[in-house]
């Protein structure tokens, strides 16, 4: 019985990993405008798995990391 519970929890938690990763990554990247950054943050927040996958596939490669002194 505990194995089934662990499997169900794992299946429910796996889609959250890209979402949390994108929410941490967005503030660390340089976007063309502040508005685009806010729009992607809002998209990932409101469409958890789908928004994160879209961000990772289409937008992340067009941004660069913010450099800190």
mmCIF file of the N, C-alpha and C atoms, coordinates in Angstrom:
data_MODEL
# 
_entry.id   MODEL 
# 
loop_
_atom_site.group_PDB 
_atom_site.id 
_atom_site.type_symbol 
_atom_site.label_atom_id 
_atom_site.label_alt_id 
_atom_site.label_comp_id 
_atom_site.label_asym_id 
_atom_site.label_entity_id 
_atom_site.label_seq_id 
_atom_site.pdbx_PDB_ins_code 
_atom_site.Cartn_x 
_atom_site.Cartn_y 
_atom_site.Cartn_z 
_atom_site.occupancy 
_atom_site.B_iso_or_equiv 
_atom_site.pdbx_formal_charge 
_atom_site.auth_seq_id 
_atom_site.auth_comp_id 
_atom_site.auth_asym_id 
_atom_site.auth_atom_id 
_atom_site.pdbx_PDB_model_num 
ATOM 1   N N  . UNK A 1 1  ? 0.805  -1.212 0.000   1.00 0.00 ? 1  UNK A N  1 
ATOM 2   C CA . UNK A 1 1  ? 0.000  0.000  0.000   1.00 0.00 ? 1  UNK A CA 1 
ATOM 3   C C  . UNK A 1 1  ? 0.851  1.282  0.000   1.00 0.00 ? 1  UNK A C  1 
ATOM 4   N N  . UNK A 1 2  ? 1.901  1.393  0.818   1.00 0.00 ? 2  UNK A N  1 
ATOM 5   C CA . UNK A 1 2  ? 2.717  2.610  0.796   1.00 0.00 ? 2  UNK A CA 1 
ATOM 6   C C  . UNK A 1 2  ? 3.399  2.868  -0.551  1.00 0.00 ? 2  UNK A C  1 
ATOM 7   N N  . UNK A 1 3  ? 3.696  1.814  -1.298  1.00 0.00 ? 3  UNK A N  1 
ATOM 8   C CA . UNK A 1 3  ? 4.343  1.992  -2.591  1.00 0.00 ? 3  UNK A CA 1 
ATOM 9   C C  . UNK A 1 3  ? 3.389  2.714  -3.551  1.00 0.00 ? 3  UNK A C  1 
ATOM 10  N N  . UNK A 1 4  ? 2.118  2.379  -3.496  1.00 0.00 ? 4  UNK A N  1 
ATOM 11  C CA . UNK A 1 4  ? 1.132  3.040  -4.361  1.00 0.00 ? 4  UNK A CA 1 
ATOM 12  C C  . UNK A 1 4  ? 1.013  4.514  -4.014  1.00 0.00 ? 4  UNK A C  1 
ATOM 13  N N  . UNK A 1 5  ? 1.049  4.820  -2.741  1.00 0.00 ? 5  UNK A N  1 
ATOM 14  C CA . UNK A 1 5  ? 0.959  6.218  -2.308  1.00 0.00 ? 5  UNK A CA 1 
ATOM 15  C C  . UNK A 1 5  ? 2.168  6.999  -2.792  1.00 0.00 ? 5  UNK A C  1 
ATOM 16  N N  . UNK A 1 6  ? 3.326  6.418  -2.685  1.00 0.00 ? 6  UNK A N  1 
ATOM 17  C CA . UNK A 1 6  ? 4.553  7.075  -3.143  1.00 0.00 ? 6  UNK A CA 1 
ATOM 18  C C  . UNK A 1 6  ? 4.504  7.301  -4.653  1.00 0.00 ? 6  UNK A C  1 
ATOM 19  N N  . UNK A 1 7  ? 4.038  6.320  -5.403  1.00 0.00 ? 7  UNK A N  1 
ATOM 20  C CA . UNK A 1 7  ? 3.937  6.467  -6.855  1.00 0.00 ? 7  UNK A CA 1 
ATOM 21  C C  . UNK A 1 7  ? 2.959  7.571  -7.249  1.00 0.00 ? 7  UNK A C  1 
ATOM 22  N N  . UNK A 1 8  ? 1.819  7.634  -6.573  1.00 0.00 ? 8  UNK A N  1 
ATOM 23  C CA . UNK A 1 8  ? 0.838  8.675  -6.869  1.00 0.00 ? 8  UNK A CA 1 
ATOM 24  C C  . UNK A 1 8  ? 1.415  10.047 -6.536  1.00 0.00 ? 8  UNK A C  1 
ATOM 25  N N  . UNK A 1 9  ? 2.061  10.173 -5.393  1.00 0.00 ? 9  UNK A N  1 
ATOM 26  C CA . UNK A 1 9  ? 2.672  11.450 -5.023  1.00 0.00 ? 9  UNK A CA 1 
ATOM 27  C C  . UNK A 1 9  ? 3.763  11.850 -6.007  1.00 0.00 ? 9  UNK A C  1 
ATOM 28  N N  . UNK A 1 10 ? 4.529  10.891 -6.459  1.00 0.00 ? 10 UNK A N  1 
ATOM 29  C CA . UNK A 1 10 ? 5.577  11.165 -7.434  1.00 0.00 ? 10 UNK A CA 1 
ATOM 30  C C  . UNK A 1 10 ? 4.985  11.630 -8.761  1.00 0.00 ? 10 UNK A C  1 
ATOM 31  N N  . UNK A 1 11 ? 3.926  10.984 -9.210  1.00 0.00 ? 11 UNK A N  1 
ATOM 32  C CA . UNK A 1 11 ? 3.279  11.382 -10.464 1.00 0.00 ? 11 UNK A CA 1 
ATOM 33  C C  . UNK A 1 11 ? 2.642  12.769 -10.361 1.00 0.00 ? 11 UNK A C  1 
ATOM 34  N N  . UNK A 1 12 ? 2.172  13.130 -9.189  1.00 0.00 ? 12 UNK A N  1 
ATOM 35  C CA . UNK A 1 12 ? 1.584  14.452 -9.007  1.00 0.00 ? 12 UNK A CA 1 
ATOM 36  C C  . UNK A 1 12 ? 2.650  15.535 -8.839  1.00 0.00 ? 12 UNK A C  1 
ATOM 37  N N  . UNK A 1 13 ? 3.812  15.169 -8.312  1.00 0.00 ? 13 UNK A N  1 
ATOM 38  C CA . UNK A 1 13 ? 4.864  16.153 -8.050  1.00 0.00 ? 13 UNK A CA 1 
ATOM 39  C C  . UNK A 1 13 ? 5.754  16.409 -9.265  1.00 0.00 ? 13 UNK A C  1 
ATOM 40  N N  . UNK A 1 14 ? 5.906  15.443 -10.138 1.00 0.00 ? 14 UNK A N  1 
ATOM 41  C CA . UNK A 1 14 ? 6.807  15.610 -11.287 1.00 0.00 ? 14 UNK A CA 1 
ATOM 42  C C  . UNK A 1 14 ? 6.459  16.795 -12.178 1.00 0.00 ? 14 UNK A C  1 
ATOM 43  N N  . UNK A 1 15 ? 5.195  17.069 -12.483 1.00 0.00 ? 15 UNK A N  1 
ATOM 44  C CA . UNK A 1 15 ? 4.894  18.235 -13.320 1.00 0.00 ? 15 UNK A CA 1 
ATOM 45  C C  . UNK A 1 15 ? 5.211  19.572 -12.643 1.00 0.00 ? 15 UNK A C  1 
ATOM 46  N N  . UNK A 1 16 ? 5.366  19.577 -11.342 1.00 0.00 ? 16 UNK A N  1 
ATOM 47  C CA . UNK A 1 16 ? 5.674  20.825 -10.639 1.00 0.00 ? 16 UNK A CA 1 
ATOM 48  C C  . UNK A 1 16 ? 7.148  21.215 -10.747 1.00 0.00 ? 16 UNK A C  1 
ATOM 49  N N  . UNK A 1 17 ? 8.000  20.274 -11.053 1.00 0.00 ? 17 UNK A N  1 
ATOM 50  C CA . UNK A 1 17 ? 9.438  20.562 -11.118 1.00 0.00 ? 17 UNK A CA 1 
ATOM 51  C C  . UNK A 1 17 ? 9.765  21.608 -12.186 1.00 0.00 ? 17 UNK A C  1 
ATOM 52  N N  . UNK A 1 18 ? 9.280  21.481 -13.432 1.00 0.00 ? 18 UNK A N  1 
ATOM 53  C CA . UNK A 1 18 ? 9.583  22.533 -14.407 1.00 0.00 ? 18 UNK A CA 1 
ATOM 54  C C  . UNK A 1 18 ? 8.994  23.892 -14.010 1.00 0.00 ? 18 UNK A C  1 
ATOM 55  N N  . UNK A 1 19 ? 7.855  23.867 -13.349 1.00 0.00 ? 19 UNK A N  1 
ATOM 56  C CA . UNK A 1 19 ? 7.225  25.124 -12.927 1.00 0.00 ? 19 UNK A CA 1 
ATOM 57  C C  . UNK A 1 19 ? 8.092  25.845 -11.911 1.00 0.00 ? 19 UNK A C  1 
ATOM 58  N N  . UNK A 1 20 ? 8.524  25.147 -10.876 1.00 0.00 ? 20 UNK A N  1 
ATOM 59  C CA . UNK A 1 20 ? 9.365  25.782 -9.867  1.00 0.00 ? 20 UNK A CA 1 
ATOM 60  C C  . UNK A 1 20 ? 10.700 26.219 -10.457 1.00 0.00 ? 20 UNK A C  1 
ATOM 61  N N  . UNK A 1 21 ? 11.251 25.404 -11.344 1.00 0.00 ? 21 UNK A N  1 
ATOM 62  C CA . UNK A 1 21 ? 12.518 25.767 -11.964 1.00 0.00 ? 21 UNK A CA 1 
ATOM 63  C C  . UNK A 1 21 ? 12.370 27.046 -12.798 1.00 0.00 ? 21 UNK A C  1 
ATOM 64  N N  . UNK A 1 22 ? 11.279 27.148 -13.564 1.00 0.00 ? 22 UNK A N  1 
ATOM 65  C CA . UNK A 1 22 ? 11.050 28.347 -14.381 1.00 0.00 ? 22 UNK A CA 1 
ATOM 66  C C  . UNK A 1 22 ? 10.819 29.574 -13.498 1.00 0.00 ? 22 UNK A C  1 
ATOM 67  N N  . UNK A 1 23 ? 10.081 29.424 -12.404 1.00 0.00 ? 23 UNK A N  1 
ATOM 68  C CA . UNK A 1 23 ? 9.830  30.555 -11.508 1.00 0.00 ? 23 UNK A CA 1 
ATOM 69  C C  . UNK A 1 23 ? 11.117 31.061 -10.856 1.00 0.00 ? 23 UNK A C  1 
ATOM 70  N N  . UNK A 1 24 ? 12.059 30.188 -10.640 1.00 0.00 ? 24 UNK A N  1 
ATOM 71  C CA . UNK A 1 24 ? 13.360 30.601 -10.091 1.00 0.00 ? 24 UNK A CA 1 
ATOM 72  C C  . UNK A 1 24 ? 14.244 31.167 -11.194 1.00 0.00 ? 24 UNK A C  1 
ATOM 73  N N  . UNK A 1 25 ? 14.131 30.636 -12.399 1.00 0.00 ? 25 UNK A N  1 
ATOM 74  C CA . UNK A 1 25 ? 14.996 31.035 -13.507 1.00 0.00 ? 25 UNK A CA 1 
ATOM 75  C C  . UNK A 1 25 ? 14.617 32.396 -14.105 1.00 0.00 ? 25 UNK A C  1 
ATOM 76  N N  . UNK A 1 26 ? 13.349 32.709 -14.185 1.00 0.00 ? 26 UNK A N  1 
ATOM 77  C CA . UNK A 1 26 ? 12.905 33.947 -14.845 1.00 0.00 ? 26 UNK A CA 1 
ATOM 78  C C  . UNK A 1 26 ? 13.534 35.197 -14.229 1.00 0.00 ? 26 UNK A C  1 
ATOM 79  N N  . UNK A 1 27 ? 13.548 35.371 -12.915 1.00 0.00 ? 27 UNK A N  1 
ATOM 80  C CA . UNK A 1 27 ? 14.189 36.580 -12.365 1.00 0.00 ? 27 UNK A CA 1 
ATOM 81  C C  . UNK A 1 27 ? 15.704 36.643 -12.592 1.00 0.00 ? 27 UNK A C  1 
ATOM 82  N N  . UNK A 1 28 ? 16.318 35.510 -12.873 1.00 0.00 ? 28 UNK A N  1 
ATOM 83  C CA . UNK A 1 28 ? 17.763 35.462 -13.076 1.00 0.00 ? 28 UNK A CA 1 
ATOM 84  C C  . UNK A 1 28 ? 18.181 35.685 -14.524 1.00 0.00 ? 28 UNK A C  1 
ATOM 85  N N  . UNK A 1 29 ? 17.222 35.947 -15.424 1.00 0.00 ? 29 UNK A N  1 
ATOM 86  C CA . UNK A 1 29 ? 17.516 36.124 -16.838 1.00 0.00 ? 29 UNK A CA 1 
ATOM 87  C C  . UNK A 1 29 ? 17.233 37.552 -17.275 1.00 0.00 ? 29 UNK A C  1 
ATOM 88  N N  . UNK A 1 30 ? 17.931 37.991 -18.305 1.00 0.00 ? 30 UNK A N  1 
ATOM 89  C CA . UNK A 1 30 ? 17.730 39.317 -18.876 1.00 0.00 ? 30 UNK A CA 1 
ATOM 90  C C  . UNK A 1 30 ? 16.800 39.203 -20.071 1.00 0.00 ? 30 UNK A C  1 
ATOM 91  N N  . UNK A 1 31 ? 15.676 39.892 -20.003 1.00 0.00 ? 31 UNK A N  1 
ATOM 92  C CA . UNK A 1 31 ? 14.663 39.872 -21.061 1.00 0.00 ? 31 UNK A CA 1 
ATOM 93  C C  . UNK A 1 31 ? 14.745 41.175 -21.851 1.00 0.00 ? 31 UNK A C  1 
ATOM 94  N N  . UNK A 1 32 ? 14.169 41.200 -23.062 1.00 0.00 ? 32 UNK A N  1 
ATOM 95  C CA . UNK A 1 32 ? 14.177 42.436 -23.859 1.00 0.00 ? 32 UNK A CA 1 
ATOM 96  C C  . UNK A 1 32 ? 13.472 43.593 -23.151 1.00 0.00 ? 32 UNK A C  1 
ATOM 97  N N  . UNK A 1 33 ? 12.461 43.279 -22.339 1.00 0.00 ? 33 UNK A N  1 
ATOM 98  C CA . UNK A 1 33 ? 11.775 44.336 -21.598 1.00 0.00 ? 33 UNK A CA 1 
ATOM 99  C C  . UNK A 1 33 ? 11.272 43.767 -20.274 1.00 0.00 ? 33 UNK A C  1 
ATOM 100 N N  . UNK A 1 34 ? 11.052 44.669 -19.346 1.00 0.00 ? 34 UNK A N  1 
ATOM 101 C CA . UNK A 1 34 ? 10.530 44.269 -18.041 1.00 0.00 ? 34 UNK A CA 1 
ATOM 102 C C  . UNK A 1 34 ? 9.122  43.698 -18.195 1.00 0.00 ? 34 UNK A C  1 
ATOM 103 N N  . UNK A 1 35 ? 8.386  44.220 -19.138 1.00 0.00 ? 35 UNK A N  1 
ATOM 104 C CA . UNK A 1 35 ? 7.017  43.759 -19.377 1.00 0.00 ? 35 UNK A CA 1 
ATOM 105 C C  . UNK A 1 35 ? 6.995  42.290 -19.820 1.00 0.00 ? 35 UNK A C  1 
ATOM 106 N N  . UNK A 1 36 ? 7.923  41.903 -20.688 1.00 0.00 ? 36 UNK A N  1 
ATOM 107 C CA . UNK A 1 36 ? 8.002  40.511 -21.125 1.00 0.00 ? 36 UNK A CA 1 
ATOM 108 C C  . UNK A 1 36 ? 8.342  39.586 -19.962 1.00 0.00 ? 36 UNK A C  1 
ATOM 109 N N  . UNK A 1 37 ? 9.233  40.042 -19.114 1.00 0.00 ? 37 UNK A N  1 
ATOM 110 C CA . UNK A 1 37 ? 9.606  39.237 -17.952 1.00 0.00 ? 37 UNK A CA 1 
ATOM 111 C C  . UNK A 1 37 ? 8.394  39.017 -17.053 1.00 0.00 ? 37 UNK A C  1 
ATOM 112 N N  . UNK A 1 38 ? 7.635  40.073 -16.812 1.00 0.00 ? 38 UNK A N  1 
ATOM 113 C CA . UNK A 1 38 ? 6.439  39.961 -15.973 1.00 0.00 ? 38 UNK A CA 1 
ATOM 114 C C  . UNK A 1 38 ? 5.385  39.067 -16.639 1.00 0.00 ? 38 UNK A C  1 
ATOM 115 N N  . UNK A 1 39 ? 5.261  39.187 -17.954 1.00 0.00 ? 39 UNK A N  1 
ATOM 116 C CA . UNK A 1 39 ? 4.290  38.378 -18.687 1.00 0.00 ? 39 UNK A CA 1 
ATOM 117 C C  . UNK A 1 39 ? 4.633  36.890 -18.585 1.00 0.00 ? 39 UNK A C  1 
ATOM 118 N N  . UNK A 1 40 ? 5.908  36.535 -18.733 1.00 0.00 ? 40 UNK A N  1 
ATOM 119 C CA . UNK A 1 40 ? 6.301  35.141 -18.614 1.00 0.00 ? 40 UNK A CA 1 
ATOM 120 C C  . UNK A 1 40 ? 6.153  34.638 -17.187 1.00 0.00 ? 40 UNK A C  1 
ATOM 121 N N  . UNK A 1 41 ? 6.472  35.477 -16.223 1.00 0.00 ? 41 UNK A N  1 
ATOM 122 C CA . UNK A 1 41 ? 6.304  35.071 -14.825 1.00 0.00 ? 41 UNK A CA 1 
ATOM 123 C C  . UNK A 1 41 ? 4.830  34.803 -14.536 1.00 0.00 ? 41 UNK A C  1 
ATOM 124 N N  . UNK A 1 42 ? 3.957  35.679 -15.038 1.00 0.00 ? 42 UNK A N  1 
ATOM 125 C CA . UNK A 1 42 ? 2.516  35.500 -14.854 1.00 0.00 ? 42 UNK A CA 1 
ATOM 126 C C  . UNK A 1 42 ? 2.024  34.240 -15.568 1.00 0.00 ? 42 UNK A C  1 
ATOM 127 N N  . UNK A 1 43 ? 2.511  33.995 -16.769 1.00 0.00 ? 43 UNK A N  1 
ATOM 128 C CA . UNK A 1 43 ? 2.103  32.817 -17.537 1.00 0.00 ? 43 UNK A CA 1 
ATOM 129 C C  . UNK A 1 43 ? 2.500  31.531 -16.829 1.00 0.00 ? 43 UNK A C  1 
ATOM 130 N N  . UNK A 1 44 ? 3.725  31.472 -16.361 1.00 0.00 ? 44 UNK A N  1 
ATOM 131 C CA . UNK A 1 44 ? 4.193  30.269 -15.664 1.00 0.00 ? 44 UNK A CA 1 
ATOM 132 C C  . UNK A 1 44 ? 3.433  30.087 -14.352 1.00 0.00 ? 44 UNK A C  1 
ATOM 133 N N  . UNK A 1 45 ? 3.105  31.180 -13.692 1.00 0.00 ? 45 UNK A N  1 
ATOM 134 C CA . UNK A 1 45 ? 2.387  31.086 -12.417 1.00 0.00 ? 45 UNK A CA 1 
ATOM 135 C C  . UNK A 1 45 ? 0.949  30.616 -12.597 1.00 0.00 ? 45 UNK A C  1 
ATOM 136 N N  . UNK A 1 46 ? 0.292  31.063 -13.648 1.00 0.00 ? 46 UNK A N  1 
ATOM 137 C CA . UNK A 1 46 ? -1.119 30.737 -13.816 1.00 0.00 ? 46 UNK A CA 1 
ATOM 138 C C  . UNK A 1 46 ? -1.361 29.443 -14.593 1.00 0.00 ? 46 UNK A C  1 
ATOM 139 N N  . UNK A 1 47 ? -0.436 29.063 -15.446 1.00 0.00 ? 47 UNK A N  1 
ATOM 140 C CA . UNK A 1 47 ? -0.536 27.797 -16.185 1.00 0.00 ? 47 UNK A CA 1 
ATOM 141 C C  . UNK A 1 47 ? 0.655  26.928 -15.794 1.00 0.00 ? 47 UNK A C  1 
ATOM 142 N N  . UNK A 1 48 ? 0.608  26.313 -14.622 1.00 0.00 ? 48 UNK A N  1 
ATOM 143 C CA . UNK A 1 48 ? 1.809  25.703 -14.055 1.00 0.00 ? 48 UNK A CA 1 
ATOM 144 C C  . UNK A 1 48 ? 2.655  24.860 -14.996 1.00 0.00 ? 48 UNK A C  1 
ATOM 145 N N  . UNK A 1 49 ? 2.217  23.745 -15.451 1.00 0.00 ? 49 UNK A N  1 
ATOM 146 C CA . UNK A 1 49 ? 3.094  22.895 -16.258 1.00 0.00 ? 49 UNK A CA 1 
ATOM 147 C C  . UNK A 1 49 ? 3.240  23.416 -17.681 1.00 0.00 ? 49 UNK A C  1 
ATOM 148 N N  . UNK A 1 50 ? 2.137  23.777 -18.292 1.00 0.00 ? 50 UNK A N  1 
ATOM 149 C CA . UNK A 1 50 ? 2.156  24.237 -19.680 1.00 0.00 ? 50 UNK A CA 1 
ATOM 150 C C  . UNK A 1 50 ? 2.970  25.527 -19.845 1.00 0.00 ? 50 UNK A C  1 
ATOM 151 N N  . UNK A 1 51 ? 2.770  26.488 -18.951 1.00 0.00 ? 51 UNK A N  1 
ATOM 152 C CA . UNK A 1 51 ? 3.514  27.741 -19.023 1.00 0.00 ? 51 UNK A CA 1 
ATOM 153 C C  . UNK A 1 51 ? 5.009  27.536 -18.871 1.00 0.00 ? 51 UNK A C  1 
ATOM 154 N N  . UNK A 1 52 ? 5.388  26.644 -17.970 1.00 0.00 ? 52 UNK A N  1 
ATOM 155 C CA . UNK A 1 52 ? 6.813  26.378 -17.752 1.00 0.00 ? 52 UNK A CA 1 
ATOM 156 C C  . UNK A 1 52 ? 7.446  25.715 -18.971 1.00 0.00 ? 52 UNK A C  1 
ATOM 157 N N  . UNK A 1 53 ? 6.748  24.770 -19.555 1.00 0.00 ? 53 UNK A N  1 
ATOM 158 C CA . UNK A 1 53 ? 7.287  24.087 -20.734 1.00 0.00 ? 53 UNK A CA 1 
ATOM 159 C C  . UNK A 1 53 ? 7.410  25.071 -21.897 1.00 0.00 ? 53 UNK A C  1 
ATOM 160 N N  . UNK A 1 54 ? 6.415  25.915 -22.083 1.00 0.00 ? 54 UNK A N  1 
ATOM 161 C CA . UNK A 1 54 ? 6.488  26.921 -23.152 1.00 0.00 ? 54 UNK A CA 1 
ATOM 162 C C  . UNK A 1 54 ? 7.661  27.880 -22.921 1.00 0.00 ? 54 UNK A C  1 
ATOM 163 N N  . UNK A 1 55 ? 7.856  28.311 -21.683 1.00 0.00 ? 55 UNK A N  1 
ATOM 164 C CA . UNK A 1 55 ? 8.977  29.204 -21.363 1.00 0.00 ? 55 UNK A CA 1 
ATOM 165 C C  . UNK A 1 55 ? 10.307 28.516 -21.663 1.00 0.00 ? 55 UNK A C  1 
ATOM 166 N N  . UNK A 1 56 ? 10.462 27.288 -21.207 1.00 0.00 ? 56 UNK A N  1 
ATOM 167 C CA . UNK A 1 56 ? 11.730 26.574 -21.384 1.00 0.00 ? 56 UNK A CA 1 
ATOM 168 C C  . UNK A 1 56 ? 12.015 26.329 -22.868 1.00 0.00 ? 56 UNK A C  1 
ATOM 169 N N  . UNK A 1 57 ? 10.998 25.954 -23.618 1.00 0.00 ? 57 UNK A N  1 
ATOM 170 C CA . UNK A 1 57 ? 11.208 25.626 -25.028 1.00 0.00 ? 57 UNK A CA 1 
ATOM 171 C C  . UNK A 1 57 ? 11.406 26.850 -25.925 1.00 0.00 ? 57 UNK A C  1 
ATOM 172 N N  . UNK A 1 58 ? 10.641 27.915 -25.661 1.00 0.00 ? 58 UNK A N  1 
ATOM 173 C CA . UNK A 1 58 ? 10.629 29.020 -26.619 1.00 0.00 ? 58 UNK A CA 1 
ATOM 174 C C  . UNK A 1 58 ? 11.327 30.299 -26.154 1.00 0.00 ? 58 UNK A C  1 
ATOM 175 N N  . UNK A 1 59 ? 11.298 30.611 -24.892 1.00 0.00 ? 59 UNK A N  1 
ATOM 176 C CA . UNK A 1 59 ? 11.812 31.910 -24.479 1.00 0.00 ? 59 UNK A CA 1 
ATOM 177 C C  . UNK A 1 59 ? 13.191 31.854 -23.834 1.00 0.00 ? 59 UNK A C  1 
ATOM 178 N N  . UNK A 1 60 ? 13.498 30.800 -23.130 1.00 0.00 ? 60 UNK A N  1 
ATOM 179 C CA . UNK A 1 60 ? 14.750 30.772 -22.368 1.00 0.00 ? 60 UNK A CA 1 
ATOM 180 C C  . UNK A 1 60 ? 15.978 30.930 -23.254 1.00 0.00 ? 60 UNK A C  1 
ATOM 181 N N  . UNK A 1 61 ? 15.948 30.359 -24.427 1.00 0.00 ? 61 UNK A N  1 
ATOM 182 C CA . UNK A 1 61 ? 17.129 30.446 -25.301 1.00 0.00 ? 61 UNK A CA 1 
ATOM 183 C C  . UNK A 1 61 ? 17.339 31.853 -25.878 1.00 0.00 ? 61 UNK A C  1 
ATOM 184 N N  . UNK A 1 62 ? 16.324 32.697 -25.793 1.00 0.00 ? 62 UNK A N  1 
ATOM 185 C CA . UNK A 1 62 ? 16.430 34.077 -26.295 1.00 0.00 ? 62 UNK A CA 1 
ATOM 186 C C  . UNK A 1 62 ? 16.821 35.067 -25.214 1.00 0.00 ? 62 UNK A C  1 
ATOM 187 N N  . UNK A 1 63 ? 17.105 34.574 -24.020 1.00 0.00 ? 63 UNK A N  1 
ATOM 188 C CA . UNK A 1 63 ? 17.528 35.446 -22.927 1.00 0.00 ? 63 UNK A CA 1 
ATOM 189 C C  . UNK A 1 63 ? 18.929 35.051 -22.488 1.00 0.00 ? 63 UNK A C  1 
ATOM 190 N N  . UNK A 1 64 ? 19.541 35.910 -21.717 1.00 0.00 ? 64 UNK A N  1 
ATOM 191 C CA . UNK A 1 64 ? 20.858 35.602 -21.200 1.00 0.00 ? 64 UNK A CA 1 
ATOM 192 C C  . UNK A 1 64 ? 20.866 35.818 -19.697 1.00 0.00 ? 64 UNK A C  1 
ATOM 193 N N  . UNK A 1 65 ? 21.760 35.165 -18.989 1.00 0.00 ? 65 UNK A N  1 
ATOM 194 C CA . UNK A 1 65 ? 21.798 35.325 -17.533 1.00 0.00 ? 65 UNK A CA 1 
ATOM 195 C C  . UNK A 1 65 ? 22.179 36.752 -17.136 1.00 0.00 ? 65 UNK A C  1 
ATOM 196 N N  . UNK A 1 66 ? 21.615 37.197 -16.039 1.00 0.00 ? 66 UNK A N  1 
ATOM 197 C CA . UNK A 1 66 ? 21.968 38.501 -15.483 1.00 0.00 ? 66 UNK A CA 1 
ATOM 198 C C  . UNK A 1 66 ? 23.308 38.351 -14.781 1.00 0.00 ? 66 UNK A C  1 
ATOM 199 N N  . UNK A 1 67 ? 24.246 39.218 -15.088 1.00 0.00 ? 67 UNK A N  1 
ATOM 200 C CA . UNK A 1 67 ? 25.543 39.154 -14.434 1.00 0.00 ? 67 UNK A CA 1 
ATOM 201 C C  . UNK A 1 67 ? 25.546 40.044 -13.214 1.00 0.00 ? 67 UNK A C  1 
ATOM 202 N N  . UNK A 1 68 ? 26.050 39.516 -12.128 1.00 0.00 ? 68 UNK A N  1 
ATOM 203 C CA . UNK A 1 68 ? 26.138 40.297 -10.900 1.00 0.00 ? 68 UNK A CA 1 
ATOM 204 C C  . UNK A 1 68 ? 27.598 40.621 -10.629 1.00 0.00 ? 68 UNK A C  1 
ATOM 205 N N  . UNK A 1 69 ? 27.871 41.827 -10.200 1.00 0.00 ? 69 UNK A N  1 
ATOM 206 C CA . UNK A 1 69 ? 29.278 42.203 -9.945  1.00 0.00 ? 69 UNK A CA 1 
ATOM 207 C C  . UNK A 1 69 ? 29.845 41.547 -8.723  1.00 0.00 ? 69 UNK A C  1 
# 
